């Protein structure tokens, strides 16, 4: 039985090992053997085991990581293969000329070795790709297609017409059938679970922009069951990518991006928030005393916000305004009336210094330094129904600042634009991006709108 509170009701009874890309071992062996094939071009003095090993290592380090849905063809990757081999040989020649001038490689040696290495590499990699394509033709990855029934059927039919893709759709997941008999339409979690188990589904194609937001729990459950999730653009080639599936632009989705690099992100949060709390503690104390004198007791404002995976937490701020009651605090978009604020409170809000207490939320793990801004439960429910991408923001810890904020999306600005920037930040997350956002936040003049 699925656990209570499961949004989709879908929970495979026998979780499988997550589907992984084809093993790189075969291509690694092919590249290593190809490097050995180029070694005879060296003279006996140059054919030192250390130099041959160095050539092999450079060839392997320069190889490109394969990650596209179809198996690439030899002609498609020929320029890249030859380019990597040329770089490896030129680097080897430069090292020999620098450290062993008496054994420097001649131009003829470099060209001969490069030609032998490239020829062997192309032949061996072509053989590996041919075997993989043949295996995919015999045993393609079974897939489910998520989206509006008509669009999903169209994409599924196109993929079925191109078996070289290595993907075979076996069902459509939609809210209601469209009357077509091409593929069965699955409308309940039980039907989806049965299809996944009976057909050994290993891939999921989400074919409509709203599918990812509306079916986020289902996609996450399918990913946890061992399926690879692809987002397919069924209408226009909008993705700036070389990945294609039956002519459609597509990209692989990481349904748990917060886990990728989460340790490094958490380490950065602890280091920066802990350091800043120590440095600004005298300033925080001064603000608290000033607020106590000017505005009476209750200098800390506590409010429930929604964090990662929809989990509520208590956000801390300096109190710059006193709402009429708890209902106003929870349901009014902006409780700040600057005309009624004292000048000191107005200054704290305009400069966002009232947010400094959230460094404690970051240190505790409720928030991150960088991430989508958290919102109150009342507005999360409203925005989740109005804007398809809003709920998807909660797959990562909320933050004090974010990509949307450094682009001016604070206060009374477009929620739709915030969703787009927040989801783009999560999709393209990197530690360096966090550092850049923090630096840009520190250098940005804060607008007098509050948050």
N, C-alpha and C positions, 0 to 999 in steps of 0.2 A: 504494500500500500504506500502511496506517496506521502511524505510527511506533511503535516498540517502547515498551511501557510504557503505551500508551493504555488507560485503564480500560474504555472502552466499545467500542473498535474502530471507532467511528463518526467519520469525518473526511471531510466533503464534498470531492470532488475539485476542485470549482469554487466556492470561497467567494463568496457574494453580498453585496451591500451590505446592511447591517442594515436590517430593516424599520423604518420611522419612522411616527409619527402623520401624519395628513393635514396638508398644508401650511397654516400659519396665514395665508398671504398673502391668501386670499380674504376671510376674516373681518376682517383688518386693513383691507383696502380698503373693505369694507362699513361698518365703524365710522367710518373717516375720511370717507367720503361722507355718512354720516348726520349727522356733526358739521357738515359744510358745509350740509346741509339745514336745520339749526337756526339758522344764522347770519342769514338774512333777518329774524329777529325783532328783531335789534339795529338801532338807529338808525344813520344814516350816520356820526355822530360816534363811535359805539361800534364800528362795523364796521371797525376798524383791522386791517390784515393781521396784526399781532403778536398781537392778541386772538383772532382766528380761529385762528391757528396754535396759540396756547396752549390753546384749547378742544379742538382736534383731538388735541394731545399728551396732555392730561389724559384724554380719552376712551380713548386707546389704552393709556396706562399703567395705567388702572384695570380693563382688560379681564381676564377670568378665563382662566387657561390651561386649555384643553380636554384631557382625558386619559382619558376613559372609553371603553370598548370600543365601545358603540353610538354613533351620531351623535345628539346630543341634539335634542329637538324644540323648536319655538319657544315653546310654552306652558310647557315645563319651565324654560326659562331666562329667561322674561319678567320675573319679579321682580328677578333679578340685573341684567339689562340696564337696566331702568328705574332701579334703585337707583344704578348706576354713572353713568348720565346725569345723575341728580339731583345727585349729589355733584359732578360736573364743573361744572354750571351754578352751583351754590351757591358753589363755590370761586372761579369766575370773578367772580361778583357781589361776593364778599368782597374780592377783590384790587382790583377797580375802586373799591369804596367806600373802601378804605384809601389808594390811591395817586392816584386821579382822582375825587374826590368829585363834581365837576361832571358827570361822565358815569356816575354810579352807575345800576345797573340797577333798574328798578321791578319790583314784584311781577308786574305784568301781562307785562312783557317776559320775565322768568324763566320764568313758566308757559307762555307761548306758545312760547318757544325750546325748552323742555323737551319740550313736546308734539310739535313738529315733529321734533326730534331723535329722540325715542323712536319715533315712527311710522315714520320713515325707517329707523331701526336695525332695528326688528322686521321690516319688509318685506324689507330687504336680507339680514339674517341668515337669515330664513326661506327665502329663495331659495337661499342657499348651502347650507343644510342639506338642502333638497329635492334639490339636484343631487347632494350626497354620498350621500344615501340611495339615490337612483336608481342611482348608479354602483356602490354596494355590492350592490344587488340584482342588477345585471347581472354583476358580477365580484366575488363575495364572496372573502374571504381564506380560502384552504384551510388546514386545521388538522389536527394529530394530537392524539389524546386519550391521555394517559398515566394508567395506574392499573389496578386490578383489572378484569378484562375485563367483568364484569357491570355494575359501577358506571360504567365508561367508556362502555359501550354505551348505558346509560340516559341519561347526560349528552349523548352525541352525538345520540341520537334526539331529545331535547328541543331541542337547538340546531338540528337540521335542520327541526324543526316551526316554527321561528321565523326565517325567512330575513331578517327585518328586522334581525337581529343583525349581519348582514354577515360571518358566519363559517360555513364549510361544512366539517365534519369529513370526512376522506377515509380515516382509518385509526385503529386502536386499537393502542397499544403496551403489551403486557402480557407476563407471563412465560409464560402458556399460554392457548390459546383456551378459550372457555366454551361452545362448541357453537352459538353464535348466528351467523346468516348476515347480520346487518344490515350490518356493516362488516368489512373484512378485519382480522385481528389480526396484528400484526407482532411477532415474537418474537426476531429476531436483529438485530444492528447492520447487517448488509448489507441486510436488508429495509427498515429504517428509512431508510438512506441512499438506497436506490432510490426509496422513496416521496417523500422530500423533493425529489429531483431531478425525478422524472417529474411530480409534481403541483404543483411550485412552492410547497411548503408555506411559509407565512408566519407561522403562529401555532401555539402548543403549549398545550394545556390540561392541567394537572396536577390530577387530580380526587380525590386521596386524601391525607390528611395525611402519610402515610409516603413518598409518592412523591418529594417534594422531597429527602428525606434519602437514600433508597435509589438514586434515579436522578440524583443531583447531577451526576456526570460527563456523563451523556447530556444532561441539560438544559443544561449549560454548553456542550457541543458544538453543540447545536441553536441556542442563542443566538448562538454565534460564526458559525454558518452563515447568520444573517440572520433568525432566527425571534424573534417576540415571545412571551415565556413568561407565561402567566396561571395563577394558582393559584385553582382553583374549589372552593368548598365545596358538595359534592354532597348533603350530608345536612341541614345546618342553617345558618341565616344567622348565622354566628358572627363575621363580619367587620364592624366598625363602619365601614362605607363605603357610599357611594351607588352604587358601581359594580355593575352587574348584567349578566348574560349569560343570556338566556332565563329570567330569574327567579332564577338562581343568584347568590349573592354571589361576587364575585371580586376579585382585586387583581393588578396587574401586578408581576412579580418582576424585580428588577434582579439578573442573575446575576453581575455584577461590581461589587458595591457598594463594594469596597475602592478601586476606581479613582475613584469619585465623591468629590471633595474630598481625594484622597490627597496631593496636593501640600501643601495646607494642614495636613493632619494630620501629615505628615512634618516640616513646618516647625515646628509646635508641639512635636513630639518633640525635635527638635534643640535648639530654643531652651531648653526647660525642662530637659531632661536635661543639656545642656552647662552651664547656669547652676548647677544643683544640684550637679553634680560638682565645680565650682570651689568652691562654698560649703561643701560637706561634706567636702572632701578632708582637712582636719585631723582630722575625726571618724573618717573611714575609716582614716586612719593610726593613730589611737589605738586603734581596735578591733583592727586587725591586730597591733599591738604587744601588747595585752592578751591576745589569743588565743594569740600565739606564746609568751608567758611562762607562761600558765596551762595550755595544752593542747598545747604542742609545735609542731613544724614542720607546714606544710601548712594555712595559715589560709584559703585559698580553696578552695571546693568547686565542682567542675566536673561537670556532668551533662548527658547528651544529652536534649534535649526536642524535641518536634515543633512546628514553627511553621507559617507560612502555606503553604497548598497542600501540606501534608504534608512539607515540607522540614525535615530535622533541623538543629539548631544546638546549640551548647554554652552552657548557662545558667550564670551565675556567682552564687555566694552565699558568705557567710562560713560556714566550717565550724563548726557547733554540735554535731555528733555524728559519730562515726566508725562507719560500718556495718561489719559483719563482713567482707564481701567485695563485689565488684562485682555479683554476682548479687543480693544482698540490696538493694543500692542501687537496682538497676534494677527489681526485681519486688515489693518490699515497699511497701505503700501509705504507711505512715508509719514512717520509720527512727528517729524521735526518741523516746527514752525519757527523759522529763524527770526521772525519779527518779535516773537515772545521770548526768545532765548536771551540770556545774559551774554555780554560780549565775549567772556572767556569761554563759555560753552560753544558759542558760534565759531570761535577761532579753532577749538579742538575739532569740531565737526568738519569745517571747511578744509583743514589741513590733514584730516584723517588721523590725527594723533590719538583720537579716542579709540582707534583700532589696536593700539599697541598692546593692550592686555591679551589680545588673541595670540601673542607669542606663547602664552601659557597653554592655550589650546593646542598649539603646534607641538610644544614640548611633551604634552600629555599623549599625543597621538590622535586627538580628535580631528585635527586639521593638518594641512601641509602648508609650507610657505607659498607654494605655487599650485594653483588648481582652480576649478570652477568655484565661484563664490557660493556659500551656502545660503539657503533661503528657508523661510518659515513653512511649517507643514501646510498651512492654509493655501499659500501661494504655490507650493510644490504640486498640490492636487490640481489646482486650476491650470497651471502652466503645462502640467503633464498631459492634460486633456486637449489643450489648445495647440501646443507646439510638439510635433512628433518627436523631435530630437531632445526634448528637455530631460526626460527620464534617463536617457543614455548617459547624461553627464555624471550620474552618481556611481559610475563604475570606478571612479578614482576619488581619493580623498579631496575634500573641498580645500580651498586655500584662502590666504589673506589677499593675495593678488593673483592675476592670471593673464592669459593672452587677451581676453576680452577687455580687461581693465586698462591695459597699456594702450589699447586702441580706442580709449575714451568711452567704453561702454560701462558706465557707472550710473547709479541713481535712476532717474526716469529716462532710460534709453530702451531701445528695441530688445525685447526678450528673444525674439527670433535670431537677431544678430548675435546675441550672447551665446545661444545654443550652438550656432555654427562655429564661432571662434573656440568655444570650450571643447567641442567634440574634435575639432581640428587639432587642438593642443594635445588631447589624449591620444588621438590616432598617431601623431608624429612625435610622441614624447621622447625626449632625451635629456640627460642630465645637463648638457650644455645649454639646451633651450631654457631650462629652469634658471641657470645662472644668468643668461641674457635677460630674461624677464625680470629677475630681481634687480639687475643693474639698471634696466630701463625704468623700473618702478622708482628706484632711488633718484633717478635723474629727471623724472617727469614732474612738472608742476601740477599739483593736485587741484582738480577742478572743485569749485564750491558747490558740489551737489550732494555730498554724502554718499553712503552706500547702503 
